[in-house]
Every structure is written in structure tokens, then in C-alpha cells.
């Protein structure tokens, strides 16, 4: 959903919708080929590569099985 909303509003909307992870990609992240990760229950987890995020998400899914 790409609209003319502020990033803060989009993050707030994601939290209200209980989306488990939000990935924020701005100019800085794009240049560094990273994503900024926010987890619903824990907040900002910082920047990491998309590959690293996918590894972490996969491990979390496997632990819940």
C-alpha cells in the first residue's frame, strides 16, 4: 500500500493491524541494500540485510512448530 502518508502513520497503521513485522526501506536503506525491521511486540530491531531478516523469520517460524 503506497500512498502519500507519513512513514510514522504507516507504522502506526501496521501496529494497529497487528502485522508481526514491518520492513522500512528508505533512501539510506536502499543505498546500503538493507531493510529497517520493526517487530510488533519489540519495536525497532535496527537495520539488516534482507537475507538476514529472512533467516531470522524462518528460524522463528521453525521454533513455533
C-alpha positions in Angstrom: 0.0 0.0 0.0 1.9 3.0 -1.2 0.1 6.3 -0.5 1.0 9.9 0.4 1.1 9.1 4.1 4.0 9.7 6.5 6.2 6.7 7.5 5.0 7.2 11.1 1.4 6.8 10.1 2.1 3.7 8.1 4.0 2.2 11.0 1.2 3.0 13.4 -1.4 1.5 11.0 0.7 -1.6 10.8 0.8 -1.9 14.6 -3.0 -1.4 14.8 -3.5 -4.2 12.2 -1.2 -6.4 14.3 1.2 -7.0 11.4 4.1 -9.1 13.0 6.9 -7.4 11.1 7.2 -4.1 9.2 10.1 -3.6 6.8 11.0 0.1 6.2 13.1 0.9 3.1 14.1 4.5 2.6 16.9 6.1 0.6 19.6 5.1 3.1 18.5 1.5 3.3 18.2 1.3 -0.4 21.7 2.6 -0.9 23.1 0.2 1.7 20.9 -2.7 0.4 19.4 -3.2 3.8 15.9 -3.0 5.4 14.9 -1.5 8.8 13.0 -4.1 10.7 10.2 -3.4 13.3 8.6 -6.2 15.2 5.2 -5.6 16.6 5.9 -6.6 20.2 9.5 -5.4 20.4 9.7 -2.3 18.3 12.7 -1.3 16.1 15.2 -4.1 15.6 17.5 -2.0 13.5 18.9 -2.4 10.0 19.9 -5.7 8.5 20.2 -7.3 5.1 17.0 -8.7 3.6 18.7 -12.1 3.6 19.4 -11.9 7.4 15.8 -10.8 8.1 14.5 -13.8 6.1 16.9 -16.2 8.0 15.6 -14.8 11.4 12.0 -15.1 10.3 12.5 -18.6 9.1 14.1 -19.6 12.4 11.2 -18.0 14.3 8.7 -20.0 12.3 10.6 -23.3 12.8 10.8 -22.7 16.6 7.0 -22.3 16.7 6.4 -25.7 15.1 
